[in-house]
């Protein structure tokens, strides 16, 4: 009788469909703003936790990411406002891709 070893392959990428659909400018604004605001709040909480542990800690990287996200939110608002003024709807396809970091 021959024994065969089964090799278990790990899934290296996971994709999650967060948002998919056709939206009015108001709906699109709500969705995009909520997602970006949630990520900004995540970084603000991280920054606060670092500060609680060490009041002299450097938070430049988190501060920079928060500013980047605020700028992305501003640009998204301009884009959505342009679609609103043109009477257009917006299609959003938001896929979250997770991979194993080595």
N, CA, C and O atoms as a GROMACS GRO file, in nm:
protein
  408
    1UNK      N    1   0.084  -0.117   0.000
    1UNK     CA    2   0.000   0.000   0.000
    1UNK      C    3   0.089   0.124   0.000
    1UNK      O    4   0.182   0.133   0.080
    2UNK      N    5   0.061   0.216  -0.087
    2UNK     CA    6   0.141   0.337  -0.103
    2UNK      C    7   0.076   0.452  -0.026
    2UNK      O    8  -0.045   0.474  -0.035
    3UNK      N    9   0.159   0.525   0.050
    3UNK     CA   10   0.109   0.639   0.125
    3UNK      C   11   0.142   0.766   0.050
    3UNK      O   12   0.256   0.787   0.009
    4UNK      N   13   0.043   0.849   0.032
    4UNK     CA   14   0.064   0.976  -0.036
    4UNK      C   15   0.045   1.090   0.063
    4UNK      O   16  -0.050   1.091   0.141
    5UNK      N   17   0.137   1.183   0.059
    5UNK     CA   18   0.128   1.298   0.148
    5UNK      C   19   0.043   1.406   0.081
    5UNK      O   20   0.066   1.443  -0.034
    6UNK      N   21  -0.054   1.454   0.154
    6UNK     CA   22  -0.139   1.560   0.102
    6UNK      C   23  -0.077   1.694   0.136
    6UNK      O   24  -0.042   1.720   0.252
    7UNK      N   25  -0.064   1.776   0.039
    7UNK     CA   26  -0.007   1.909   0.060
    7UNK      C   27  -0.122   2.009   0.067
    7UNK      O   28  -0.204   2.019  -0.024
    8UNK      N   29  -0.127   2.080   0.176
    8UNK     CA   30  -0.232   2.179   0.194
    8UNK      C   31  -0.179   2.313   0.142
    8UNK      O   32  -0.078   2.364   0.190
    9UNK      N   33  -0.248   2.368   0.045
    9UNK     CA   34  -0.206   2.496  -0.009
    9UNK      C   35  -0.284   2.607   0.058
    9UNK      O   36  -0.406   2.603   0.069
   10UNK      N   37  -0.210   2.706   0.100
   10UNK     CA   38  -0.273   2.819   0.168
   10UNK      C   39  -0.319   2.921   0.065
   10UNK      O   40  -0.251   2.947  -0.034
   11UNK      N   41  -0.432   2.977   0.090
   11UNK     CA   42  -0.484   3.083   0.004
   11UNK      C   43  -0.402   3.209   0.035
   11UNK      O   44  -0.394   3.251   0.150
   12UNK      N   45  -0.342   3.267  -0.068
   12UNK     CA   46  -0.255   3.382  -0.044
   12UNK      C   47  -0.323   3.516  -0.062
   12UNK      O   48  -0.271   3.619  -0.018
   13UNK      N   49  -0.438   3.516  -0.127
   13UNK     CA   50  -0.509   3.642  -0.150
   13UNK      C   51  -0.658   3.623  -0.121
   13UNK      O   52  -0.718   3.524  -0.162
   14UNK      N   53  -0.713   3.719  -0.052
   14UNK     CA   54  -0.857   3.720  -0.025
   14UNK      C   55  -0.913   3.852  -0.077
   14UNK      O   56  -0.858   3.958  -0.047
   15UNK      N   57  -1.018   3.846  -0.153
   15UNK     CA   58  -1.082   3.967  -0.204
   15UNK      C   59  -1.222   3.978  -0.147
   15UNK      O   60  -1.297   3.881  -0.141
   16UNK      N   61  -1.255   4.100  -0.104
   16UNK     CA   62  -1.387   4.127  -0.047
   16UNK      C   63  -1.450   4.241  -0.125
   16UNK      O   64  -1.392   4.348  -0.138
   17UNK      N   65  -1.568   4.217  -0.178
   17UNK     CA   66  -1.640   4.320  -0.252
   17UNK      C   67  -1.711   4.409  -0.151
   17UNK      O   68  -1.817   4.373  -0.100
   18UNK      N   69  -1.653   4.527  -0.121
   18UNK     CA   70  -1.711   4.618  -0.023
   18UNK      C   71  -1.827   4.698  -0.080
   18UNK      O   72  -1.932   4.712  -0.016
   19UNK      N   73  -1.809   4.750  -0.199
   19UNK     CA   74  -1.910   4.835  -0.261
   19UNK      C   75  -1.918   4.798  -0.408
   19UNK      O   76  -1.815   4.780  -0.475
   20UNK      N   77  -2.039   4.787  -0.459
   20UNK     CA   78  -2.056   4.763  -0.602
   20UNK      C   79  -2.194   4.812  -0.639
   20UNK      O   80  -2.295   4.769  -0.582
   21UNK      N   81  -2.199   4.903  -0.734
   21UNK     CA   82  -2.329   4.947  -0.780
   21UNK      C   83  -2.329   5.084  -0.843
   21UNK      O   84  -2.225   5.151  -0.854
   22UNK      N   85  -2.446   5.124  -0.882
   22UNK     CA   86  -2.472   5.252  -0.947
   22UNK      C   87  -2.540   5.341  -0.843
   22UNK      O   88  -2.638   5.300  -0.781
   23UNK      N   89  -2.488   5.463  -0.823
   23UNK     CA   90  -2.535   5.549  -0.716
   23UNK      C   91  -2.565   5.690  -0.766
   23UNK      O   92  -2.506   5.737  -0.863
   24UNK      N   93  -2.657   5.756  -0.696
   24UNK     CA   94  -2.675   5.899  -0.718
   24UNK      C   95  -2.553   5.968  -0.659
   24UNK      O   96  -2.483   5.908  -0.578
   25UNK      N   97  -2.526   6.092  -0.697
   25UNK     CA   98  -2.412   6.162  -0.637
   25UNK      C   99  -2.422   6.171  -0.484
   25UNK      O  100  -2.320   6.159  -0.415
   26UNK      N  101  -2.541   6.191  -0.431
   26UNK     CA  102  -2.557   6.197  -0.285
   26UNK      C  103  -2.524   6.064  -0.219
   26UNK      O  104  -2.456   6.060  -0.116
   27UNK      N  105  -2.573   5.956  -0.278
   27UNK     CA  106  -2.543   5.823  -0.225
   27UNK      C  107  -2.394   5.793  -0.234
   27UNK      O  108  -2.333   5.742  -0.139
   28UNK      N  109  -2.335   5.825  -0.349
   28UNK     CA  110  -2.192   5.801  -0.368
   28UNK      C  111  -2.110   5.881  -0.267
   28UNK      O  112  -2.012   5.831  -0.211
   29UNK      N  113  -2.150   6.004  -0.246
   29UNK     CA  114  -2.080   6.089  -0.148
   29UNK      C  115  -2.087   6.027  -0.009
   29UNK      O  116  -1.987   6.023   0.063
   30UNK      N  117  -2.205   5.979   0.029
   30UNK     CA  118  -2.222   5.916   0.160
   30UNK      C  119  -2.132   5.794   0.176
   30UNK      O  120  -2.066   5.777   0.278
   31UNK      N  121  -2.131   5.709   0.074
   31UNK     CA  122  -2.053   5.585   0.079
   31UNK      C  123  -1.903   5.616   0.086
   31UNK      O  124  -1.833   5.565   0.174
   32UNK      N  125  -1.855   5.698  -0.006
   32UNK     CA  126  -1.712   5.727  -0.013
   32UNK      C  127  -1.666   5.800   0.113
   32UNK      O  128  -1.561   5.768   0.169
   33UNK      N  129  -1.742   5.899   0.156
   33UNK     CA  130  -1.705   5.975   0.275
   33UNK      C  131  -1.701   5.884   0.398
   33UNK      O  132  -1.609   5.894   0.479
   34UNK      N  133  -1.799   5.796   0.412
   34UNK     CA  134  -1.803   5.706   0.527
   34UNK      C  135  -1.681   5.613   0.529
   34UNK      O  136  -1.621   5.591   0.635
   35UNK      N  137  -1.645   5.559   0.413
   35UNK     CA  138  -1.529   5.469   0.407
   35UNK      C  139  -1.399   5.542   0.442
   35UNK      O  140  -1.318   5.492   0.520
   36UNK      N  141  -1.380   5.659   0.383
   36UNK     CA  142  -1.257   5.734   0.410
   36UNK      C  143  -1.254   5.782   0.555
   36UNK      O  144  -1.150   5.775   0.620
   37UNK      N  145  -1.366   5.831   0.606
   37UNK     CA  146  -1.372   5.876   0.745
   37UNK      C  147  -1.340   5.762   0.842
   37UNK      O  148  -1.273   5.783   0.944
   38UNK      N  149  -1.386   5.644   0.812
   38UNK     CA  150  -1.359   5.529   0.898
   38UNK      C  151  -1.209   5.501   0.902
   38UNK      O  152  -1.154   5.471   1.008
   39UNK      N  153  -1.144   5.510   0.789
   39UNK     CA  154  -0.999   5.485   0.783
   39UNK      C  155  -0.923   5.597   0.855
   39UNK      O  156  -0.824   5.569   0.924
   40UNK      N  157  -0.967   5.721   0.840
   40UNK     CA  158  -0.904   5.833   0.911
   40UNK      C  159  -0.918   5.811   1.062
   40UNK      O  160  -0.821   5.828   1.135
   41UNK      N  161  -1.036   5.773   1.108
   41UNK     CA  162  -1.057   5.748   1.251
   41UNK      C  163  -0.970   5.634   1.302
   41UNK      O  164  -0.920   5.640   1.414
   42UNK      N  165  -0.951   5.531   1.220
   42UNK     CA  166  -0.862   5.420   1.257
   42UNK      C  167  -0.722   5.472   1.286
   42UNK      O  168  -0.662   5.435   1.387
   43UNK      N  169  -0.669   5.558   1.198
   43UNK     CA  170  -0.534   5.612   1.217
   43UNK      C  171  -0.529   5.708   1.336
   43UNK      O  172  -0.428   5.712   1.407
   44UNK      N  173  -0.635   5.783   1.359
   44UNK     CA  174  -0.638   5.873   1.474
   44UNK      C  175  -0.635   5.794   1.605
   44UNK      O  176  -0.570   5.834   1.702
   45UNK      N  177  -0.705   5.682   1.608
   45UNK     CA  178  -0.704   5.597   1.728
   45UNK      C  179  -0.565   5.536   1.748
   45UNK      O  180  -0.516   5.529   1.861
   46UNK      N  181  -0.502   5.493   1.639
   46UNK     CA  182  -0.365   5.441   1.650
   46UNK      C  183  -0.272   5.548   1.707
   46UNK      O  184  -0.191   5.519   1.795
   47UNK      N  185  -0.285   5.670   1.657
   47UNK     CA  186  -0.201   5.781   1.703
   47UNK      C  187  -0.224   5.808   1.851
   47UNK      O  188  -0.129   5.829   1.926
   48UNK      N  189  -0.349   5.807   1.894
   48UNK     CA  190  -0.382   5.829   2.035
   48UNK      C  191  -0.325   5.719   2.123
   48UNK      O  192  -0.273   5.746   2.231
   49UNK      N  193  -0.334   5.594   2.078
   49UNK     CA  194  -0.279   5.483   2.155
   49UNK      C  195  -0.127   5.495   2.170
   49UNK      O  196  -0.073   5.468   2.277
   50UNK      N  197  -0.060   5.537   2.064
   50UNK     CA  198   0.085   5.560   2.073
   50UNK      C  199   0.116   5.670   2.173
   50UNK      O  200   0.206   5.658   2.255
   51UNK      N  201   0.040   5.779   2.164
   51UNK     CA  202   0.063   5.894   2.251
   51UNK      C  203   0.038   5.857   2.397
   51UNK      O  204   0.110   5.903   2.485
   52UNK      N  205  -0.066   5.775   2.422
   52UNK     CA  206  -0.094   5.733   2.560
   52UNK      C  207   0.022   5.654   2.618
   52UNK      O  208   0.051   5.666   2.738
   53UNK      N  209   0.088   5.575   2.536
   53UNK     CA  210   0.203   5.496   2.581
   53UNK      C  211   0.329   5.578   2.597
   53UNK      O  212   0.413   5.546   2.681
   54UNK      N  213   0.344   5.684   2.517
   54UNK     CA  214   0.464   5.767   2.520
   54UNK      C  215   0.428   5.904   2.464
   54UNK      O  216   0.410   5.919   2.343
   55UNK      N  217   0.418   6.002   2.550
   55UNK     CA  218   0.376   6.137   2.508
   55UNK      C  219   0.477   6.204   2.414
   55UNK      O  220   0.447   6.307   2.354
   56UNK      N  221   0.596   6.146   2.403
   56UNK     CA  222   0.699   6.205   2.315
   56UNK      C  223   0.718   6.124   2.187
   56UNK      O  224   0.815   6.143   2.114
   57UNK      N  225   0.626   6.034   2.160
   57UNK     CA  226   0.641   5.946   2.043
   57UNK      C  227   0.625   6.025   1.913
   57UNK      O  228   0.561   6.131   1.909
   58UNK      N  229   0.684   5.972   1.810
   58UNK     CA  230   0.674   6.032   1.676
   58UNK      C  231   0.552   5.973   1.606
   58UNK      O  232   0.537   5.851   1.596
   59UNK      N  233   0.466   6.059   1.557
   59UNK     CA  234   0.346   6.014   1.485
   59UNK      C  235   0.343   6.069   1.343
   59UNK      O  236   0.238   6.077   1.280
   60UNK      N  237   0.460   6.108   1.293
   60UNK     CA  238   0.467   6.169   1.160
   60UNK      C  239   0.408   6.081   1.051
   60UNK      O  240   0.338   6.130   0.962
   61UNK      N  241   0.434   5.950   1.060
   61UNK     CA  242   0.383   5.859   0.956
   61UNK      C  243   0.230   5.855   0.960
   61UNK      O  244   0.165   5.861   0.856
   62UNK      N  245   0.173   5.845   1.080
   62UNK     CA  246   0.027   5.844   1.091
   62UNK      C  247  -0.033   5.979   1.052
   62UNK      O  248  -0.136   5.985   0.985
   63UNK      N  249   0.033   6.088   1.095
   63UNK     CA  250  -0.014   6.222   1.058
   63UNK      C  251  -0.016   6.238   0.906
   63UNK      O  252  -0.110   6.292   0.849
   64UNK      N  253   0.089   6.189   0.842
   64UNK     CA  254   0.098   6.197   0.696
   64UNK      C  255  -0.012   6.118   0.627
   64UNK      O  256  -0.070   6.164   0.529
   65UNK      N  257  -0.040   5.998   0.679
   65UNK     CA  258  -0.145   5.916   0.618
   65UNK      C  259  -0.281   5.980   0.637
   65UNK      O  260  -0.365   5.976   0.547
   66UNK      N  261  -0.305   6.040   0.753
   66UNK     CA  262  -0.432   6.109   0.777
   66UNK      C  263  -0.448   6.224   0.678
   66UNK      O  264  -0.556   6.244   0.624
   67UNK      N  265  -0.342   6.300   0.655
   67UNK     CA  266  -0.348   6.411   0.559
   67UNK      C  267  -0.374   6.360   0.418
   67UNK      O  268  -0.451   6.419   0.343
   68UNK      N  269  -0.309   6.248   0.381
   68UNK     CA  270  -0.332   6.189   0.249
   68UNK      C  271  -0.479   6.151   0.231
   68UNK      O  272  -0.539   6.178   0.128
   69UNK      N  273  -0.536   6.088   0.333
   69UNK     CA  274  -0.676   6.047   0.325
   69UNK      C  275  -0.770   6.166   0.319
   69UNK      O  276  -0.870   6.163   0.248
   70UNK      N  277  -0.738   6.271   0.394
   70UNK     CA  278  -0.821   6.392   0.388
   70UNK      C  279  -0.815   6.455   0.249
   70UNK      O  280  -0.915   6.507   0.200
   71UNK      N  281  -0.698   6.450   0.187
   71UNK     CA  282  -0.684   6.502   0.050
   71UNK      C  283  -0.762   6.414  -0.048
   71UNK      O  284  -0.827   6.466  -0.140
   72UNK      N  285  -0.757   6.283  -0.031
   72UNK     CA  286  -0.834   6.192  -0.116
   72UNK      C  287  -0.983   6.219  -0.102
   72UNK      O  288  -1.057   6.215  -0.201
   73UNK      N  289  -1.027   6.246   0.019
   73UNK     CA  290  -1.169   6.276   0.043
   73UNK      C  291  -1.208   6.406  -0.027
   73UNK      O  292  -1.317   6.416  -0.085
   74UNK      N  293  -1.121   6.506  -0.022
   74UNK     CA  294  -1.147   6.633  -0.090
   74UNK      C  295  -1.158   6.612  -0.241
   74UNK      O  296  -1.249   6.665  -0.305
   75UNK      N  297  -1.066   6.535  -0.297
   75UNK     CA  298  -1.068   6.509  -0.441
   75UNK      C  299  -1.192   6.430  -0.482
   75UNK      O  300  -1.250   6.455  -0.587
   76UNK      N  301  -1.232   6.334  -0.400
   76UNK     CA  302  -1.353   6.257  -0.428
   76UNK      C  303  -1.475   6.347  -0.426
   76UNK      O  304  -1.564   6.334  -0.510
   77UNK      N  305  -1.480   6.439  -0.330
   77UNK     CA  306  -1.592   6.533  -0.321
   77UNK      C  307  -1.601   6.618  -0.447
   77UNK      O  308  -1.710   6.639  -0.500
   78UNK      N  309  -1.487   6.668  -0.494
   78UNK     CA  310  -1.486   6.748  -0.617
   78UNK      C  311  -1.537   6.667  -0.736
   78UNK      O  312  -1.615   6.716  -0.817
   79UNK      N  313  -1.492   6.543  -0.745
   79UNK     CA  314  -1.533   6.456  -0.855
   79UNK      C  315  -1.683   6.430  -0.851
   79UNK      O  316  -1.751   6.437  -0.953
   80UNK      N  317  -1.733   6.400  -0.733
   80UNK     CA  318  -1.876   6.372  -0.716
   80UNK      C  319  -1.958   6.498  -0.742
   80UNK      O  320  -2.064   6.491  -0.803
   81UNK      N  321  -1.909   6.613  -0.695
   81UNK     CA  322  -1.980   6.739  -0.720
   81UNK      C  323  -1.989   6.769  -0.870
   81UNK      O  324  -2.090   6.821  -0.917
   82UNK      N  325  -1.883   6.737  -0.944
   82UNK     CA  326  -1.885   6.758  -1.090
   82UNK      C  327  -1.991   6.668  -1.155
   82UNK      O  328  -2.061   6.711  -1.246
   83UNK      N  329  -2.001   6.544  -1.108
   83UNK     CA  330  -2.103   6.453  -1.161
   83UNK      C  331  -2.243   6.504  -1.125
   83UNK      O  332  -2.336   6.495  -1.205
   84UNK      N  333  -2.256   6.556  -1.004
   84UNK     CA  334  -2.386   6.610  -0.959
   84UNK      C  335  -2.428   6.726  -1.048
   84UNK      O  336  -2.543   6.733  -1.090
   85UNK      N  337  -2.336   6.817  -1.076
   85UNK     CA  338  -2.370   6.934  -1.158
   85UNK      C  339  -2.401   6.894  -1.302
   85UNK      O  340  -2.471   6.967  -1.373
   86UNK      N  341  -2.349   6.781  -1.345
   86UNK     CA  342  -2.378   6.732  -1.480
   86UNK      C  343  -2.498   6.639  -1.485
   86UNK      O  344  -2.531   6.586  -1.591
   87UNK      N  345  -2.564   6.620  -1.370
   87UNK     CA  346  -2.681   6.533  -1.366
   87UNK      C  347  -2.649   6.387  -1.388
   87UNK      O  348  -2.733   6.312  -1.436
   88UNK      N  349  -2.528   6.346  -1.354
   88UNK     CA  350  -2.485   6.208  -1.380
   88UNK      C  351  -2.493   6.122  -1.254
   88UNK      O  352  -2.492   6.172  -1.142
   89UNK      N  353  -2.500   5.992  -1.277
   89UNK     CA  354  -2.491   5.894  -1.169
   89UNK      C  355  -2.348   5.843  -1.164
   89UNK      O  356  -2.271   5.866  -1.257
   90UNK      N  357  -2.312   5.776  -1.057
   90UNK     CA  358  -2.177   5.726  -1.040
   90UNK      C  359  -2.178   5.576  -1.014
   90UNK      O  360  -2.264   5.524  -0.942
   91UNK      N  361  -2.083   5.508  -1.072
   91UNK     CA  362  -2.066   5.365  -1.048
   91UNK      C  363  -1.944   5.349  -0.956
   91UNK      O  364  -1.838   5.406  -0.981
   92UNK      N  365  -1.962   5.272  -0.851
   92UNK     CA  366  -1.853   5.248  -0.758
   92UNK      C  367  -1.827   5.098  -0.753
   92UNK      O  368  -1.920   5.018  -0.741
   93UNK      N  369  -1.700   5.062  -0.764
   93UNK     CA  370  -1.656   4.923  -0.753
   93UNK      C  371  -1.540   4.921  -0.655
   93UNK      O  372  -1.426   4.949  -0.691
   94UNK      N  373  -1.570   4.888  -0.531
   94UNK     CA  374  -1.467   4.889  -0.427
   94UNK      C  375  -1.434   4.749  -0.380
   94UNK      O  376  -1.513   4.686  -0.310
   95UNK      N  377  -1.317   4.701  -0.419
   95UNK     CA  378  -1.273   4.568  -0.380
   95UNK      C  379  -1.157   4.583  -0.282
   95UNK      O  380  -1.060   4.652  -0.309
   96UNK      N  381  -1.169   4.517  -0.168
   96UNK     CA  382  -1.063   4.513  -0.069
   96UNK      C  383  -0.983   4.387  -0.094
   96UNK      O  384  -1.039   4.277  -0.091
   97UNK      N  385  -0.854   4.401  -0.119
   97UNK     CA  386  -0.769   4.285  -0.146
   97UNK      C  387  -0.675   4.266  -0.030
   97UNK      O  388  -0.601   4.358   0.008
   98UNK      N  389  -0.676   4.146   0.028
   98UNK     CA  390  -0.592   4.114   0.143
   98UNK      C  391  -0.493   4.007   0.100
   98UNK      O  392  -0.532   3.905   0.043
   99UNK      N  393  -0.364   4.030   0.128
   99UNK     CA  394  -0.262   3.931   0.099
   99UNK      C  395  -0.177   3.908   0.223
   99UNK      O  396  -0.170   3.993   0.311
  100UNK      N  397  -0.114   3.794   0.228
  100UNK     CA  398  -0.027   3.760   0.340
  100UNK      C  399   0.104   3.838   0.323
  100UNK      O  400   0.166   3.835   0.217
  101UNK      N  401   0.143   3.906   0.428
  101UNK     CA  402   0.266   3.985   0.427
  101UNK      C  403   0.380   3.898   0.482
  101UNK      O  404   0.366   3.835   0.587
  102UNK      N  405   0.490   3.896   0.411
  102UNK     CA  406   0.603   3.814   0.456
  102UNK      C  407   0.716   3.898   0.505
  102UNK      O  408   0.819   3.845   0.546
   0.00000   0.00000   0.00000
